[in-house]
């Protein structure tokens, strides 16, 4: 493998780690193995820290493909807790409001989900990396500043209920969607459409383009995987 000339790696990002943290973990080990100060790297599509799954990393000249790869369709599986909301629409924050749920049935869910299939508008979460006049929305929100985000156009190809527990009010869904979709915001909007509230308790990206989860390297296994590769080394970044 020639990481300096350019390679594309598929990583299964672990729970609790940022996408940049996973990228830094891989870059450090590749740079050390290649004997360079820092290998050029980038990732094609951010995953929230509390999400897991497919994270595509590019090295060397392959970083030129990042924008192309970001536009690939994504697939997710997610679990929503109905009847409550949090400020971030996931478990990063504590529950701030609770709602009635006795009216929610599998039939109501089945009638509601199709509303979100096709071209829709979605307001991104306040706790997101959206840029507002050069400032990240989540940083502004954590400082207690007022954050107003405009709705964005996006496309949901598929949205289906895969499980529902009427006792715990946990709803599991599968989503196939375009770049820029916030599944946390989708959970918020589904909760509202059900006449209740909702937030994410689990999120996994199972596919990005044609790359599926079973093709990905677990980060804990990366060192072992790297040791088995036949690698072209060009110290000092010399690509000749």
Helices and strands as residue ranges (DSSP letters): E 8-13, H 19-34, E 41-43, E 52-59, G 60-65, H 66-70, E 74-82, E 84-86, E 95-98, H 106-113, G 114-116, E 118-123, E 131-132, E 135-136, H 137-142, E 151-165, E 170-177, H 183-193, E 198-208, E 211-212, G 213-215, E 217-218, G 219-221, H 222-227, G 235-237
